[in-house]
Amino acid sequence: MHQHSDARKRIALVAHDNKKRDIIEWATFNKGSLLLHELYATGTTGSLLEETLGIPVHKFRSGPLGGDQQIGAKIAEGEIDFIIFFWDPLEPQPHDPDVKALLRLAVVWNVPVACNRATADFLISSPLMSSDYERIIPDFKAYQERFKTAS
């Protein structure tokens, strides 16, 4: 797995239906900052961001159709630097297990996640956004060895 070291970050933006307007408003307000980075998004959110910001966005499938899992795979491959994920805590989602898996992978691979506007504001305005940041990648060798000897 390669460690991306560059001031340009690869940002995944995900929003549940009730939160799409919030993420579009947030992205519009932060357009100047976001233009400096590479954007990834699930389904409709990606299309809305492209249309609103007028910049290309790498689009995955809609969350319920596997988009959350596609972003999770990119995290595991070291290809996402941080996530803006506006999810709706009051509305059950048909793909809740995928949502939980995505959040779990972000924690496993030490990827910052903002789940609301306040946290997203703090992250996007961090001095680390415009500089090289060597994210510490956990060493899972011991964990993997445990299972090799068990089989």
C-alpha positions in Angstrom: 0.0 0.0 0.0 1.4 3.4 -0.9 1.3 6.4 1.3 0.2 9.5 -0.6 2.4 12.4 0.4 1.3 15.6 -1.2 -0.4 18.8 -0.2 -3.2 17.8 -2.6 -5.6 15.6 -0.7 -8.0 13.0 -2.0 -11.3 13.8 -0.3 -14.4 11.6 -0.4 -17.7 13.3 0.0 -20.8 11.2 1.0 -24.2 12.4 2.0 -27.5 10.7 2.8 -30.6 12.0 1.1 -31.6 14.3 4.0 -28.1 15.7 4.2 -27.4 16.3 0.5 -28.4 20.0 0.7 -26.1 20.4 3.7 -23.1 18.9 1.9 -23.7 21.0 -1.2 -24.0 24.2 0.8 -20.9 23.3 2.7 -19.0 22.5 -0.5 -20.2 25.7 -2.2 -19.0 27.7 0.8 -15.6 25.9 0.8 -15.2 25.8 -3.0 -12.0 27.7 -3.0 -10.4 25.2 -0.7 -11.9 22.1 -2.4 -10.6 23.2 -5.8 -7.1 22.5 -4.5 -7.9 18.9 -3.9 -9.1 15.8 -5.7 -12.8 15.0 -5.0 -14.5 11.6 -4.9 -18.2 11.1 -4.1 -21.0 8.6 -4.2 -23.7 8.6 -6.8 -26.1 11.6 -6.7 -23.9 13.5 -4.4 -21.1 13.4 -6.9 -23.3 14.6 -9.7 -24.7 17.5 -7.6 -21.1 18.5 -6.6 -19.9 18.5 -10.2 -22.9 20.6 -11.3 -22.6 23.0 -8.4 -18.9 23.4 -8.2 -18.2 23.1 -11.9 -15.2 20.8 -11.4 -14.8 17.1 -12.1 -15.6 14.6 -9.3 -14.6 10.9 -9.3 -18.0 9.3 -9.0 -18.8 5.9 -7.4 -22.1 4.2 -7.3 -24.9 5.4 -5.0 -24.3 4.3 -1.4 -27.1 1.7 -1.3 -25.8 0.2 -4.6 -22.2 -0.3 -3.3 -20.7 3.3 -3.3 -19.9 3.2 0.4 -18.1 -0.1 -0.2 -16.2 1.3 -3.2 -15.0 4.2 -1.0 -14.1 1.6 1.7 -12.0 -0.3 -0.8 -10.2 2.9 -1.8 -9.5 3.6 1.9 -8.0 0.1 2.4 -5.8 0.7 -0.7 -4.5 4.0 0.7 -6.2 6.1 -2.0 -8.5 8.3 0.2 -7.0 11.0 2.5 -10.1 12.0 4.3 -13.9 11.7 4.3 -16.7 14.2 4.6 -19.7 12.0 5.4 -22.9 13.7 6.3 -25.1 10.9 7.5 -28.5 11.2 9.0 -28.6 9.9 12.6 -32.4 10.1 12.8 -33.2 8.2 9.6 -32.5 4.4 9.3 -30.8 3.6 6.0 -31.3 0.4 4.0 -27.5 0.2 3.8 -26.7 0.8 7.5 -24.2 -2.1 7.6 -22.3 -0.5 4.6 -22.3 2.8 6.4 -20.9 1.2 9.6 -18.3 -0.7 7.5 -17.1 2.5 5.9 -16.8 4.3 9.2 -14.9 1.3 10.6 -12.5 1.2 7.8 -11.8 4.9 8.2 -10.9 4.3 11.8 -8.8 1.1 11.0 -6.7 3.0 8.4 -6.5 6.3 10.5 -8.4 8.4 7.9 -10.0 11.5 9.3 -13.8 11.6 9.0 -16.1 14.6 9.4 -19.7 13.5 10.0 -21.2 17.0 10.5 -20.6 20.6 9.3 -18.7 21.7 12.4 -16.1 19.0 12.1 -15.9 19.5 8.3 -15.2 23.2 8.9 -12.4 22.3 11.4 -10.8 19.8 9.0 -11.0 22.0 5.8 -9.5 25.0 7.7 -6.7 23.0 9.3 -3.1 24.0 8.2 -2.5 20.3 7.5 -4.9 20.6 4.5 -2.3 22.7 2.6 0.8 20.8 3.6 2.2 17.3 3.3 0.9 15.1 6.0 2.4 11.7 6.8 -0.6 9.8 8.2 0.5 7.0 10.4 -0.7 3.7 8.9 -1.2 1.1 11.5 1.0 -2.0 11.2 -1.3 -5.0 10.9 1.5 -7.7 10.5 1.0 -9.2 13.9 -2.8 -9.3 13.3 -2.3 -11.0 10.0 0.3 -13.5 11.4 -2.1 -14.6 14.0 -4.5 -15.9 11.4 -1.7 -17.5 9.2 -0.7 -19.7 12.1 -4.3 -20.6 13.0 -5.1 -22.0 9.5 
